[in-house]
């Protein structure tokens, strides 16, 4: 079951990346990174990258947990409707 959910989530995430909202935020991140690269010291850049990596990990984990919870809830609802 976990493998199926992983595959479904990967397909969902690939579709979400194409979203105009996501593209807009990615452009904003790129612009801000350029500014930071010009204005931060090497040590500050390294620290900022660690923060970004941690936030990305949190986002990825919470997105996956939300997706799987929603999927399981959908299955339970479908199962309940079919048994009535």
C-alpha positions as CSV (number, residue, x, y, z in Angstrom):
1,X,0.0,0.0,0.0
2,X,2.8,2.4,0.9
3,X,4.4,1.9,-2.6
4,X,1.1,2.7,-4.3
5,X,0.6,5.8,-2.2
6,X,4.2,6.9,-3.0
7,X,3.6,6.5,-6.7
8,X,0.2,8.4,-6.5
9,X,1.8,11.2,-4.5
10,X,4.7,11.5,-7.0
11,X,2.2,11.8,-9.8
12,X,0.2,14.4,-7.9
13,X,3.4,16.4,-7.0
14,X,4.5,16.3,-10.6
15,X,1.1,17.8,-11.6
16,X,1.2,20.4,-8.9
17,X,4.6,21.6,-10.0
18,X,3.0,22.7,-13.3
19,X,0.6,25.0,-11.4
20,X,0.9,28.7,-12.2
21,X,0.8,29.5,-8.5
22,X,3.8,27.3,-7.9
23,X,5.7,28.8,-10.9
24,X,5.1,32.3,-9.5
25,X,6.5,31.4,-6.1
26,X,9.5,29.6,-7.7
27,X,10.3,32.7,-9.6
28,X,10.1,34.8,-6.4
29,X,12.4,32.4,-4.7
30,X,14.9,32.6,-7.5
31,X,14.9,36.4,-7.4
32,X,15.4,36.4,-3.7
33,X,18.2,33.9,-3.9
34,X,20.0,36.1,-6.4
35,X,19.7,39.1,-4.1
36,X,20.9,37.0,-1.1
37,X,23.9,35.6,-3.0
38,X,25.0,39.2,-3.7
39,X,24.5,40.4,-0.2
40,X,25.3,37.6,2.3
41,X,28.6,36.3,3.5
42,X,29.6,32.8,2.8
43,X,28.8,31.7,6.4
44,X,25.4,33.4,6.2
45,X,24.6,31.7,2.9
46,X,25.5,28.3,4.3
47,X,23.2,28.9,7.3
48,X,20.4,30.1,5.1
49,X,20.7,27.0,2.9
50,X,20.4,24.8,6.0
51,X,17.2,26.6,6.9
52,X,15.8,26.2,3.4
53,X,16.6,22.5,3.4
54,X,14.8,22.0,6.7
55,X,11.8,23.9,5.5
56,X,11.7,21.9,2.3
57,X,11.8,18.7,4.3
58,X,9.0,19.8,6.5
59,X,6.9,20.8,3.5
60,X,7.6,17.5,1.7
61,X,6.7,15.4,4.8
62,X,3.6,17.4,5.6
63,X,2.4,17.3,2.0
64,X,2.9,13.6,1.8
65,X,1.1,12.9,5.1
66,X,-1.8,15.2,4.1
67,X,-2.1,13.4,0.8
68,X,-2.0,10.0,2.3
69,X,-4.5,10.9,5.0
70,X,-6.9,12.4,2.4
71,X,-6.5,9.3,0.2
72,X,-7.2,6.9,3.1
73,X,-10.2,9.0,4.2
74,X,-11.5,8.9,0.6
75,X,-11.2,5.1,0.6
76,X,-13.1,4.9,3.9
77,X,-15.9,7.1,2.6
78,X,-16.0,5.1,-0.6
79,X,-16.1,1.8,1.3
80,X,-18.8,3.1,3.6
81,X,-21.0,4.3,0.7
82,X,-20.6,1.0,-1.1
83,X,-21.7,-0.9,2.0
84,X,-25.0,1.0,2.5
